[in-house]
Amino acid sequence: MTFAVRIVEYQKNTMLSICDADLLGKKIIQDDLTMNISENYYGERFVERDEAEDLLKHSSIINMVGEETVSLSIDLGIASKNGVKVISGIPFLIVFKM
């Protein structure tokens, strides 16, 4: 599985935006909510699973979209199923590590 990622360093924190690569460029719409999974926000570069795991483990703030991405973060113990929101069938989650 390939993931699209963008990393931003801010005040000693690493913010990771990560999504399933096949979602890049798609628009998700549910009721009054529209979410653009844009290349500008998520598509700085592509990584494979091993690097995605490392980035998820070492980032302070994570914005993630997609079944594979969210499942990986849950498997790693970074996220909980309870926090996952589903928008038009696509899981979405933001994690802030303390």
LUMDONU-849041 format. One record per atom (N, C-alpha, C, O): residue number from 1; residue in one letter; x, y, z. Coordinates in nm, 4 decimals, always signed. Example, Ala and Ser with C-alpha at 12.3 -4.5 7.8 and 13.67 -1.06 7.14 Angstrom:
BEGIN
+------+------+----------+----------+----------+
| resi | resn |       xx |       yy |       zz |
+------+------+----------+----------+----------+
|    1 |    a |  +1.3190 |  -0.5690 |  +0.7800 |
|    1 |    a |  +1.2300 |  -0.4500 |  +0.7800 |
|    1 |    a |  +1.3200 |  -0.3300 |  +0.7800 |
|    1 |    a |  +1.4236 |  -0.3319 |  +0.8465 |
|    2 |    s |  +1.2850 |  -0.2250 |  +0.7080 |
|    2 |    s |  +1.3670 |  -0.1060 |  +0.7140 |
|    2 |    s |  +1.2900 |  +0.0030 |  +0.7870 |
|    2 |    s |  +1.3409 |  +0.1138 |  +0.8039 |
+------+------+----------+----------+----------+
//
This chain:
BEGIN
+------+------+----------+----------+----------+
| resi | resn |       xx |       yy |       zz |
+------+------+----------+----------+----------+
|    1 |    m |  +0.0842 |  -0.1190 |  +0.0000 |
|    1 |    m |  +0.0000 |  +0.0000 |  +0.0000 |
|    1 |    m |  +0.0874 |  +0.1235 |  +0.0000 |
|    1 |    m |  +0.1887 |  +0.1296 |  +0.0696 |
|    2 |    t |  +0.0477 |  +0.2209 |  -0.0779 |
|    2 |    t |  +0.1183 |  +0.3483 |  -0.0858 |
|    2 |    t |  +0.0344 |  +0.4563 |  -0.0178 |
|    2 |    t |  -0.0881 |  +0.4585 |  -0.0290 |
|    3 |    f |  +0.1030 |  +0.5450 |  +0.0525 |
|    3 |    f |  +0.0396 |  +0.6540 |  +0.1243 |
|    3 |    f |  +0.0930 |  +0.7867 |  +0.0715 |
|    3 |    f |  +0.2102 |  +0.7964 |  +0.0352 |
|    4 |    a |  +0.0082 |  +0.8881 |  +0.0671 |
|    4 |    a |  +0.0492 |  +1.0235 |  +0.0325 |
|    4 |    a |  +0.0686 |  +1.0992 |  +0.1629 |
|    4 |    a |  -0.0161 |  +1.0922 |  +0.2519 |
|    5 |    v |  +0.1793 |  +1.1716 |  +0.1749 |
|    5 |    v |  +0.2094 |  +1.2414 |  +0.3000 |
|    5 |    v |  +0.2602 |  +1.3829 |  +0.2749 |
|    5 |    v |  +0.3158 |  +1.4149 |  +0.1698 |
|    6 |    r |  +0.2386 |  +1.4654 |  +0.3759 |
|    6 |    r |  +0.2973 |  +1.5993 |  +0.3828 |
|    6 |    r |  +0.3355 |  +1.6203 |  +0.5279 |
|    6 |    r |  +0.2559 |  +1.5944 |  +0.6181 |
|    7 |    i |  +0.4568 |  +1.6672 |  +0.5505 |
|    7 |    i |  +0.5088 |  +1.6879 |  +0.6860 |
|    7 |    i |  +0.5404 |  +1.8355 |  +0.7053 |
|    7 |    i |  +0.6039 |  +1.8984 |  +0.6207 |
|    8 |    v |  +0.4952 |  +1.8897 |  +0.8180 |
|    8 |    v |  +0.5236 |  +2.0285 |  +0.8528 |
|    8 |    v |  +0.5813 |  +2.0298 |  +0.9936 |
|    8 |    v |  +0.5232 |  +1.9727 |  +1.0858 |
|    9 |    e |  +0.6953 |  +2.0950 |  +1.0095 |
|    9 |    e |  +0.7564 |  +2.1138 |  +1.1415 |
|    9 |    e |  +0.7130 |  +2.2508 |  +1.1924 |
|    9 |    e |  +0.7265 |  +2.3511 |  +1.1223 |
|   10 |    y |  +0.6601 |  +2.2545 |  +1.3166 |
|   10 |    y |  +0.6123 |  +2.3803 |  +1.3730 |
|   10 |    y |  +0.6316 |  +2.3778 |  +1.5237 |
|   10 |    y |  +0.5752 |  +2.2921 |  +1.5918 |
|   11 |    q |  +0.7098 |  +2.4697 |  +1.5761 |
|   11 |    q |  +0.7340 |  +2.4845 |  +1.7199 |
|   11 |    q |  +0.7638 |  +2.3509 |  +1.7872 |
|   11 |    q |  +0.6967 |  +2.3126 |  +1.8830 |
|   12 |    k |  +0.8635 |  +2.2813 |  +1.7373 |
|   12 |    k |  +0.9096 |  +2.1530 |  +1.7908 |
|   12 |    k |  +0.8062 |  +2.0410 |  +1.7805 |
|   12 |    k |  +0.8190 |  +1.9384 |  +1.8473 |
|   13 |    n |  +0.7052 |  +2.0601 |  +1.6983 |
|   13 |    n |  +0.6048 |  +1.9567 |  +1.6728 |
|   13 |    n |  +0.6119 |  +1.9169 |  +1.5256 |
|   13 |    n |  +0.6420 |  +1.9984 |  +1.4384 |
|   14 |    t |  +0.5833 |  +1.7901 |  +1.5011 |
|   14 |    t |  +0.5754 |  +1.7411 |  +1.3640 |
|   14 |    t |  +0.4297 |  +1.7141 |  +1.3326 |
|   14 |    t |  +0.3643 |  +1.6329 |  +1.3982 |
|   15 |    m |  +0.3793 |  +1.7839 |  +1.2305 |
|   15 |    m |  +0.2419 |  +1.7620 |  +1.1865 |
|   15 |    m |  +0.2459 |  +1.6796 |  +1.0585 |
|   15 |    m |  +0.3096 |  +1.7174 |  +0.9601 |
|   16 |    l |  +0.1770 |  +1.5670 |  +1.0620 |
|   16 |    l |  +0.1718 |  +1.4757 |  +0.9488 |
|   16 |    l |  +0.0308 |  +1.4739 |  +0.8917 |
|   16 |    l |  -0.0660 |  +1.4479 |  +0.9631 |
|   17 |    s |  +0.0205 |  +1.5015 |  +0.7635 |
|   17 |    s |  -0.1045 |  +1.4819 |  +0.6900 |
|   17 |    s |  -0.0800 |  +1.3603 |  +0.6028 |
|   17 |    s |  +0.0137 |  +1.3587 |  +0.5229 |
|   18 |    i |  -0.1635 |  +1.2583 |  +0.6173 |
|   18 |    i |  -0.1413 |  +1.1318 |  +0.5485 |
|   18 |    i |  -0.2749 |  +1.0737 |  +0.5030 |
|   18 |    i |  -0.3746 |  +1.0796 |  +0.5750 |
|   19 |    c |  -0.2750 |  +1.0177 |  +0.3828 |
|   19 |    c |  -0.3962 |  +0.9546 |  +0.3315 |
|   19 |    c |  -0.3604 |  +0.8368 |  +0.2424 |
|   19 |    c |  -0.2471 |  +0.8247 |  +0.1957 |
|   20 |    d |  -0.4578 |  +0.7507 |  +0.2196 |
|   20 |    d |  -0.4423 |  +0.6446 |  +0.1210 |
|   20 |    d |  -0.4160 |  +0.7131 |  -0.0129 |
|   20 |    d |  -0.4899 |  +0.8037 |  -0.0514 |
|   21 |    a |  -0.3127 |  +0.6714 |  -0.0833 |
|   21 |    a |  -0.2731 |  +0.7387 |  -0.2071 |
|   21 |    a |  -0.3844 |  +0.7423 |  -0.3108 |
|   21 |    a |  -0.3931 |  +0.8370 |  -0.3890 |
|   22 |    d |  -0.4697 |  +0.6402 |  -0.3125 |
|   22 |    d |  -0.5761 |  +0.6370 |  -0.4133 |
|   22 |    d |  -0.6866 |  +0.7396 |  -0.3872 |
|   22 |    d |  -0.7725 |  +0.7605 |  -0.4729 |
|   23 |    l |  -0.6854 |  +0.8034 |  -0.2709 |
|   23 |    l |  -0.7847 |  +0.9070 |  -0.2399 |
|   23 |    l |  -0.7387 |  +1.0466 |  -0.2820 |
|   23 |    l |  -0.8186 |  +1.1401 |  -0.2861 |
|   24 |    l |  -0.6117 |  +1.0600 |  -0.3128 |
|   24 |    l |  -0.5552 |  +1.1898 |  -0.3453 |
|   24 |    l |  -0.6282 |  +1.2529 |  -0.4646 |
|   24 |    l |  -0.6456 |  +1.1905 |  -0.5693 |
|   25 |    g |  -0.6698 |  +1.3774 |  -0.4455 |
|   25 |    g |  -0.7400 |  +1.4500 |  -0.5497 |
|   25 |    g |  -0.8911 |  +1.4312 |  -0.5497 |
|   25 |    g |  -0.9603 |  +1.4893 |  -0.6333 |
|   26 |    k |  -0.9433 |  +1.3510 |  -0.4576 |
|   26 |    k |  -1.0876 |  +1.3263 |  -0.4530 |
|   26 |    k |  -1.1575 |  +1.4261 |  -0.3617 |
|   26 |    k |  -1.0965 |  +1.4853 |  -0.2726 |
|   27 |    k |  -1.2854 |  +1.4429 |  -0.3860 |
|   27 |    k |  -1.3706 |  +1.5276 |  -0.3040 |
|   27 |    k |  -1.4752 |  +1.4371 |  -0.2402 |
|   27 |    k |  -1.5419 |  +1.3599 |  -0.3091 |
|   28 |    i |  -1.4892 |  +1.4473 |  -0.1076 |
|   28 |    i |  -1.5865 |  +1.3672 |  -0.0338 |
|   28 |    i |  -1.6972 |  +1.4607 |  +0.0125 |
|   28 |    i |  -1.6707 |  +1.5641 |  +0.0738 |
|   29 |    i |  -1.8194 |  +1.4244 |  -0.0169 |
|   29 |    i |  -1.9332 |  +1.5087 |  +0.0191 |
|   29 |    i |  -2.0352 |  +1.4266 |  +0.0961 |
|   29 |    i |  -2.0746 |  +1.3177 |  +0.0544 |
|   30 |    q |  -2.0770 |  +1.4815 |  +0.2095 |
|   30 |    q |  -2.1838 |  +1.4211 |  +0.2896 |
|   30 |    q |  -2.2642 |  +1.5335 |  +0.3520 |
|   30 |    q |  -2.2116 |  +1.6131 |  +0.4298 |
|   31 |    d |  -2.3907 |  +1.5395 |  +0.3176 |
|   31 |    d |  -2.4790 |  +1.6462 |  +0.3652 |
|   31 |    d |  -2.4169 |  +1.7824 |  +0.3331 |
|   31 |    d |  -2.3880 |  +1.8112 |  +0.2170 |
|   32 |    d |  -2.3963 |  +1.8661 |  +0.4347 |
|   32 |    d |  -2.3396 |  +1.9998 |  +0.4136 |
|   32 |    d |  -2.1874 |  +2.0022 |  +0.4234 |
|   32 |    d |  -2.1268 |  +2.1091 |  +0.4156 |
|   33 |    l |  -2.1252 |  +1.8865 |  +0.4403 |
|   33 |    l |  -1.9809 |  +1.8780 |  +0.4595 |
|   33 |    l |  -1.9125 |  +1.8361 |  +0.3295 |
|   33 |    l |  -1.9499 |  +1.7365 |  +0.2676 |
|   34 |    t |  -1.8125 |  +1.9129 |  +0.2893 |
|   34 |    t |  -1.7303 |  +1.8783 |  +0.1738 |
|   34 |    t |  -1.5853 |  +1.8748 |  +0.2181 |
|   34 |    t |  -1.5365 |  +1.9680 |  +0.2820 |
|   35 |    m |  -1.5171 |  +1.7669 |  +0.1837 |
|   35 |    m |  -1.3767 |  +1.7521 |  +0.2200 |
|   35 |    m |  -1.2963 |  +1.7246 |  +0.0936 |
|   35 |    m |  -1.3208 |  +1.6262 |  +0.0238 |
|   36 |    n |  -1.2004 |  +1.8119 |  +0.0645 |
|   36 |    n |  -1.1121 |  +1.7944 |  -0.0498 |
|   36 |    n |  -0.9839 |  +1.7277 |  -0.0033 |
|   36 |    n |  -0.9143 |  +1.7800 |  +0.0838 |
|   37 |    i |  -0.9531 |  +1.6150 |  -0.0597 |
|   37 |    i |  -0.8274 |  +1.5468 |  -0.0283 |
|   37 |    i |  -0.7272 |  +1.5921 |  -0.1353 |
|   37 |    i |  -0.6980 |  +1.5202 |  -0.2308 |
|   38 |    s |  -0.6769 |  +1.7117 |  -0.1158 |
|   38 |    s |  -0.5994 |  +1.7789 |  -0.2199 |
|   38 |    s |  -0.4529 |  +1.7370 |  -0.2202 |
|   38 |    s |  -0.3963 |  +1.6984 |  -0.1179 |
|   39 |    e |  -0.3939 |  +1.7460 |  -0.3390 |
|   39 |    e |  -0.2519 |  +1.7177 |  -0.3531 |
|   39 |    e |  -0.1687 |  +1.8204 |  -0.2775 |
|   39 |    e |  -0.0616 |  +1.7874 |  -0.2266 |
|   40 |    n |  -0.2163 |  +1.9450 |  -0.2693 |
|   40 |    n |  -0.1434 |  +2.0484 |  -0.1959 |
|   40 |    n |  -0.1334 |  +2.0156 |  -0.0477 |
|   40 |    n |  -0.0318 |  +2.0445 |  +0.0154 |
|   41 |    y |  -0.2370 |  +1.9559 |  +0.0079 |
|   41 |    y |  -0.2400 |  +1.9297 |  +0.1518 |
|   41 |    y |  -0.1810 |  +1.7940 |  +0.1879 |
|   41 |    y |  -0.1101 |  +1.7827 |  +0.2879 |
|   42 |    y |  -0.2084 |  +1.6918 |  +0.1094 |
|   42 |    y |  -0.1649 |  +1.5559 |  +0.1424 |
|   42 |    y |  -0.0545 |  +1.5016 |  +0.0526 |
|   42 |    y |  +0.0113 |  +1.4042 |  +0.0892 |
|   43 |    g |  -0.0328 |  +1.5610 |  -0.0618 |
|   43 |    g |  +0.0491 |  +1.4954 |  -0.1626 |
|   43 |    g |  +0.1890 |  +1.5455 |  -0.1834 |
|   43 |    g |  +0.2346 |  +1.5522 |  -0.2975 |
|   44 |    e |  +0.2593 |  +1.5810 |  -0.0782 |
|   44 |    e |  +0.3974 |  +1.6261 |  -0.0939 |
|   44 |    e |  +0.4845 |  +1.5153 |  -0.1538 |
|   44 |    e |  +0.5676 |  +1.5405 |  -0.2410 |
|   45 |    r |  +0.4641 |  +1.3924 |  -0.1055 |
|   45 |    r |  +0.5373 |  +1.2770 |  -0.1587 |
|   45 |    r |  +0.4637 |  +1.1478 |  -0.1233 |
|   45 |    r |  +0.3686 |  +1.1485 |  -0.0451 |
|   46 |    f |  +0.5088 |  +1.0387 |  -0.1812 |
|   46 |    f |  +0.4480 |  +0.9082 |  -0.1562 |
|   46 |    f |  +0.5449 |  +0.8208 |  -0.0785 |
|   46 |    f |  +0.6657 |  +0.8238 |  -0.1018 |
|   47 |    v |  +0.4896 |  +0.7418 |  +0.0152 |
|   47 |    v |  +0.5714 |  +0.6512 |  +0.0952 |
|   47 |    v |  +0.5045 |  +0.5141 |  +0.1008 |
|   47 |    v |  +0.3839 |  +0.5005 |  +0.0799 |
|   48 |    e |  +0.5858 |  +0.4143 |  +0.1293 |
|   48 |    e |  +0.5345 |  +0.2788 |  +0.1480 |
|   48 |    e |  +0.5026 |  +0.2571 |  +0.2957 |
|   48 |    e |  +0.5292 |  +0.3442 |  +0.3785 |
|   49 |    r |  +0.4467 |  +0.1430 |  +0.3282 |
|   49 |    r |  +0.3961 |  +0.1133 |  +0.4618 |
|   49 |    r |  +0.5012 |  +0.1325 |  +0.5725 |
|   49 |    r |  +0.4703 |  +0.1916 |  +0.6760 |
|   50 |    d |  +0.6236 |  +0.0840 |  +0.5527 |
|   50 |    d |  +0.7256 |  +0.0941 |  +0.6581 |
|   50 |    d |  +0.7543 |  +0.2391 |  +0.6962 |
|   50 |    d |  +0.7636 |  +0.2723 |  +0.8144 |
|   51 |    e |  +0.7681 |  +0.3244 |  +0.5959 |
|   51 |    e |  +0.7934 |  +0.4653 |  +0.6248 |
|   51 |    e |  +0.6704 |  +0.5323 |  +0.6843 |
|   51 |    e |  +0.6824 |  +0.6182 |  +0.7716 |
|   52 |    a |  +0.5524 |  +0.4935 |  +0.6376 |
|   52 |    a |  +0.4281 |  +0.5477 |  +0.6944 |
|   52 |    a |  +0.4187 |  +0.5145 |  +0.8432 |
|   52 |    a |  +0.3812 |  +0.5996 |  +0.9239 |
|   53 |    e |  +0.4527 |  +0.3908 |  +0.8791 |
|   53 |    e |  +0.4516 |  +0.3508 |  +1.0208 |
|   53 |    e |  +0.5447 |  +0.4395 |  +1.1018 |
|   53 |    e |  +0.5069 |  +0.4883 |  +1.2083 |
|   54 |    d |  +0.6654 |  +0.4607 |  +1.0525 |
|   54 |    d |  +0.7631 |  +0.5432 |  +1.1229 |
|   54 |    d |  +0.7136 |  +0.6864 |  +1.1388 |
|   54 |    d |  +0.7272 |  +0.7455 |  +1.2460 |
|   55 |    l |  +0.6564 |  +0.7421 |  +1.0332 |
|   55 |    l |  +0.6030 |  +0.8779 |  +1.0404 |
|   55 |    l |  +0.4874 |  +0.8875 |  +1.1396 |
|   55 |    l |  +0.4800 |  +0.9833 |  +1.2165 |
|   56 |    l |  +0.3979 |  +0.7903 |  +1.1387 |
|   56 |    l |  +0.2854 |  +0.7900 |  +1.2332 |
|   56 |    l |  +0.3349 |  +0.7821 |  +1.3772 |
|   56 |    l |  +0.2813 |  +0.8497 |  +1.4650 |
|   57 |    k |  +0.4359 |  +0.7009 |  +1.4017 |
|   57 |    k |  +0.4893 |  +0.6837 |  +1.5374 |
|   57 |    k |  +0.5574 |  +0.8097 |  +1.5890 |
|   57 |    k |  +0.5546 |  +0.8368 |  +1.7091 |
|   58 |    h |  +0.6184 |  +0.8868 |  +1.4998 |
|   58 |    h |  +0.7019 |  +0.9991 |  +1.5435 |
|   58 |    h |  +0.6427 |  +1.1374 |  +1.5199 |
|   58 |    h |  +0.7119 |  +1.2378 |  +1.5371 |
|   59 |    s |  +0.5176 |  +1.1441 |  +1.4812 |
|   59 |    s |  +0.4536 |  +1.2741 |  +1.4593 |
|   59 |    s |  +0.3693 |  +1.3145 |  +1.5794 |
|   59 |    s |  +0.3108 |  +1.2290 |  +1.6459 |
|   60 |    s |  +0.3627 |  +1.4438 |  +1.6073 |
|   60 |    s |  +0.2878 |  +1.4959 |  +1.7221 |
|   60 |    s |  +0.1406 |  +1.5163 |  +1.6906 |
|   60 |    s |  +0.0533 |  +1.4911 |  +1.7737 |
|   61 |    i |  +0.1149 |  +1.5627 |  +1.5681 |
|   61 |    i |  -0.0209 |  +1.5909 |  +1.5230 |
|   61 |    i |  -0.0393 |  +1.5167 |  +1.3909 |
|   61 |    i |  +0.0418 |  +1.5299 |  +1.2993 |
|   62 |    i |  -0.1469 |  +1.4387 |  +1.3825 |
|   62 |    i |  -0.1683 |  +1.3590 |  +1.2614 |
|   62 |    i |  -0.3099 |  +1.3807 |  +1.2102 |
|   62 |    i |  -0.4078 |  +1.3649 |  +1.2833 |
|   63 |    n |  -0.3181 |  +1.4171 |  +1.0835 |
|   63 |    n |  -0.4449 |  +1.4338 |  +1.0144 |
|   63 |    n |  -0.4483 |  +1.3228 |  +0.9102 |
|   63 |    n |  -0.3684 |  +1.3238 |  +0.8166 |
|   64 |    m |  -0.5398 |  +1.2270 |  +0.9249 |
|   64 |    m |  -0.5373 |  +1.1104 |  +0.8370 |
|   64 |    m |  -0.6732 |  +1.0802 |  +0.7754 |
|   64 |    m |  -0.7778 |  +1.1016 |  +0.8366 |
|   65 |    v |  -0.6686 |  +1.0296 |  +0.6520 |
|   65 |    v |  -0.7894 |  +0.9967 |  +0.5780 |
|   65 |    v |  -0.7668 |  +0.8647 |  +0.5032 |
|   65 |    v |  -0.6630 |  +0.8440 |  +0.4405 |
|   66 |    g |  -0.8662 |  +0.7767 |  +0.5115 |
|   66 |    g |  -0.8621 |  +0.6541 |  +0.4323 |
|   66 |    g |  -0.8604 |  +0.5288 |  +0.5178 |
|   66 |    g |  -0.8096 |  +0.5285 |  +0.6299 |
|   67 |    e |  -0.9159 |  +0.4245 |  +0.4636 |
|   67 |    e |  -0.9276 |  +0.2965 |  +0.5348 |
|   67 |    e |  -0.7910 |  +0.2409 |  +0.5750 |
|   67 |    e |  -0.7716 |  +0.2023 |  +0.6903 |
|   68 |    e |  -0.6966 |  +0.2367 |  +0.4816 |
|   68 |    e |  -0.5645 |  +0.1802 |  +0.5110 |
|   68 |    e |  -0.4887 |  +0.2653 |  +0.6124 |
|   68 |    e |  -0.4263 |  +0.2120 |  +0.7042 |
|   69 |    t |  -0.4938 |  +0.3961 |  +0.5962 |
|   69 |    t |  -0.4227 |  +0.4873 |  +0.6854 |
|   69 |    t |  -0.4764 |  +0.4794 |  +0.8274 |
|   69 |    t |  -0.3993 |  +0.4642 |  +0.9221 |
|   70 |    v |  -0.6067 |  +0.4896 |  +0.8429 |
|   70 |    v |  -0.6678 |  +0.4866 |  +0.9761 |
|   70 |    v |  -0.6488 |  +0.3490 |  +1.0396 |
|   70 |    v |  -0.6202 |  +0.3405 |  +1.1591 |
|   71 |    s |  -0.6638 |  +0.2420 |  +0.9633 |
|   71 |    s |  -0.6438 |  +0.1069 |  +1.0169 |
|   71 |    s |  -0.5007 |  +0.0877 |  +1.0659 |
|   71 |    s |  -0.4779 |  +0.0277 |  +1.1709 |
|   72 |    l |  -0.4042 |  +0.1393 |  +0.9890 |
|   72 |    l |  -0.2641 |  +0.1287 |  +1.0291 |
|   72 |    l |  -0.2406 |  +0.2011 |  +1.1614 |
|   72 |    l |  -0.1722 |  +0.1482 |  +1.2490 |
|   73 |    s |  -0.2958 |  +0.3203 |  +1.1773 |
|   73 |    s |  -0.2764 |  +0.3952 |  +1.3022 |
|   73 |    s |  -0.3414 |  +0.3242 |  +1.4211 |
|   73 |    s |  -0.2890 |  +0.3285 |  +1.5324 |
|   74 |    i |  -0.4541 |  +0.2597 |  +1.3980 |
|   74 |    i |  -0.5195 |  +0.1824 |  +1.5056 |
|   74 |    i |  -0.4349 |  +0.0603 |  +1.5405 |
|   74 |    i |  -0.4151 |  +0.0301 |  +1.6582 |
|   75 |    d |  -0.3848 |  -0.0100 |  +1.4386 |
|   75 |    d |  -0.2994 |  -0.1277 |  +1.4615 |
|   75 |    d |  -0.1735 |  -0.0922 |  +1.5396 |
|   75 |    d |  -0.1248 |  -0.1723 |  +1.6195 |
|   76 |    l |  -0.1208 |  +0.0277 |  +1.5166 |
|   76 |    l |  +0.0002 |  +0.0731 |  +1.5859 |
|   76 |    l |  -0.0288 |  +0.1256 |  +1.7262 |
|   76 |    l |  +0.0641 |  +0.1567 |  +1.8006 |
|   77 |    g |  -0.1561 |  +0.1359 |  +1.7632 |
|   77 |    g |  -0.1935 |  +0.1866 |  +1.8947 |
|   77 |    g |  -0.1900 |  +0.3382 |  +1.9039 |
|   77 |    g |  -0.1941 |  +0.3931 |  +2.0140 |
|   78 |    i |  -0.1827 |  +0.4060 |  +1.7920 |
|   78 |    i |  -0.1776 |  +0.5515 |  +1.7895 |
|   78 |    i |  -0.3170 |  +0.6111 |  +1.7999 |
|   78 |    i |  -0.3361 |  +0.7183 |  +1.8573 |
|   79 |    a |  -0.4130 |  +0.5408 |  +1.7441 |
|   79 |    a |  -0.5510 |  +0.5907 |  +1.7395 |
|   79 |    a |  -0.6460 |  +0.4860 |  +1.7971 |
|   79 |    a |  -0.6104 |  +0.3699 |  +1.8168 |
|   80 |    s |  -0.7669 |  +0.5315 |  +1.8229 |
|   80 |    s |  -0.8727 |  +0.4446 |  +1.8733 |
|   80 |    s |  -0.9896 |  +0.4482 |  +1.7755 |
|   80 |    s |  -1.0183 |  +0.5521 |  +1.7160 |
|   81 |    k |  -1.0559 |  +0.3359 |  +1.7595 |
|   81 |    k |  -1.1735 |  +0.3304 |  +1.6725 |
|   81 |    k |  -1.2796 |  +0.4300 |  +1.7164 |
|   81 |    k |  -1.3564 |  +0.4792 |  +1.6337 |
|   82 |    n |  -1.2846 |  +0.4601 |  +1.8456 |
|   82 |    n |  -1.3856 |  +0.5522 |  +1.8992 |
|   82 |    n |  -1.3741 |  +0.6934 |  +1.8426 |
|   82 |    n |  -1.4741 |  +0.7650 |  +1.8355 |
|   83 |    g |  -1.2550 |  +0.7344 |  +1.8025 |
|   83 |    g |  -1.2354 |  +0.8693 |  +1.7526 |
|   83 |    g |  -1.2576 |  +0.8860 |  +1.6031 |
|   83 |    g |  -1.2588 |  +0.9982 |  +1.5524 |
|   84 |    v |  -1.2750 |  +0.7756 |  +1.5329 |
|   84 |    v |  -1.2859 |  +0.7794 |  +1.3872 |
|   84 |    v |  -1.4216 |  +0.8332 |  +1.3442 |
|   84 |    v |  -1.5257 |  +0.7894 |  +1.3932 |
|   85 |    k |  -1.4191 |  +0.9277 |  +1.2527 |
|   85 |    k |  -1.5408 |  +0.9793 |  +1.1892 |
|   85 |    k |  -1.5447 |  +0.9234 |  +1.0478 |
|   85 |    k |  -1.4404 |  +0.9045 |  +0.9852 |
|   86 |    v |  -1.6636 |  +0.8971 |  +0.9979 |
|   86 |    v |  -1.6775 |  +0.8453 |  +0.8621 |
|   86 |    v |  -1.7570 |  +0.9456 |  +0.7799 |
|   86 |    v |  -1.8685 |  +0.9834 |  +0.8157 |
|   87 |    i |  -1.6977 |  +0.9874 |  +0.6697 |
|   87 |    i |  -1.7599 |  +1.0841 |  +0.5803 |
|   87 |    i |  -1.7790 |  +1.0146 |  +0.4454 |
|   87 |    i |  -1.6818 |  +0.9815 |  +0.3776 |
|   88 |    s |  -1.9032 |  +0.9931 |  +0.4078 |
|   88 |    s |  -1.9350 |  +0.9223 |  +0.2825 |
|   88 |    s |  -1.8591 |  +0.7905 |  +0.2701 |
|   88 |    s |  -1.8103 |  +0.7552 |  +0.1627 |
|   89 |    g |  -1.8500 |  +0.7187 |  +0.3813 |
|   89 |    g |  -1.7858 |  +0.5876 |  +0.3820 |
|   89 |    g |  -1.6343 |  +0.5898 |  +0.3954 |
|   89 |    g |  -1.5716 |  +0.4839 |  +0.3976 |
|   90 |    i |  -1.5738 |  +0.7085 |  +0.4045 |
|   90 |    i |  -1.4279 |  +0.7217 |  +0.4151 |
|   90 |    i |  -1.3919 |  +0.7614 |  +0.5579 |
|   90 |    i |  -1.4373 |  +0.8655 |  +0.6056 |
|   91 |    p |  -1.3104 |  +0.6801 |  +0.6281 |
|   91 |    p |  -1.2704 |  +0.7159 |  +0.7641 |
|   91 |    p |  -1.1753 |  +0.8354 |  +0.7670 |
|   91 |    p |  -1.0896 |  +0.8510 |  +0.6801 |
|   92 |    f |  -1.1927 |  +0.9190 |  +0.8689 |
|   92 |    f |  -1.1150 |  +1.0414 |  +0.8884 |
|   92 |    f |  -1.0829 |  +1.0522 |  +1.0368 |
|   92 |    f |  -1.1675 |  +1.0218 |  +1.1209 |
|   93 |    l |  -0.9626 |  +1.0949 |  +1.0693 |
|   93 |    l |  -0.9226 |  +1.1042 |  +1.2092 |
|   93 |    l |  -0.8115 |  +1.2059 |  +1.2264 |
|   93 |    l |  -0.7211 |  +1.2154 |  +1.1433 |
|   94 |    i |  -0.8189 |  +1.2828 |  +1.3363 |
|   94 |    i |  -0.7103 |  +1.3717 |  +1.3752 |
|   94 |    i |  -0.6628 |  +1.3268 |  +1.5141 |
|   94 |    i |  -0.7437 |  +1.3033 |  +1.6038 |
|   95 |    v |  -0.5321 |  +1.3156 |  +1.5300 |
|   95 |    v |  -0.4729 |  +1.2722 |  +1.6568 |
|   95 |    v |  -0.3746 |  +1.3787 |  +1.7037 |
|   95 |    v |  -0.2911 |  +1.4259 |  +1.6266 |
|   96 |    f |  -0.3854 |  +1.4159 |  +1.8309 |
|   96 |    f |  -0.2902 |  +1.5051 |  +1.8958 |
|   96 |    f |  -0.2235 |  +1.4240 |  +2.0052 |
|   96 |    f |  -0.2905 |  +1.3793 |  +2.0983 |
|   97 |    k |  -0.0925 |  +1.4042 |  +1.9959 |
|   97 |    k |  -0.0192 |  +1.3295 |  +2.0988 |
|   97 |    k |  +0.0274 |  +1.4282 |  +2.2053 |
|   97 |    k |  +0.0776 |  +1.5363 |  +2.1747 |
|   98 |    m |  +0.0097 |  +1.3889 |  +2.3295 |
|   98 |    m |  +0.0523 |  +1.4739 |  +2.4410 |
|   98 |    m |  +0.1863 |  +1.4284 |  +2.4918 |
|   98 |    m |  +0.2399 |  +1.4871 |  +2.5858 |
+------+------+----------+----------+----------+
//
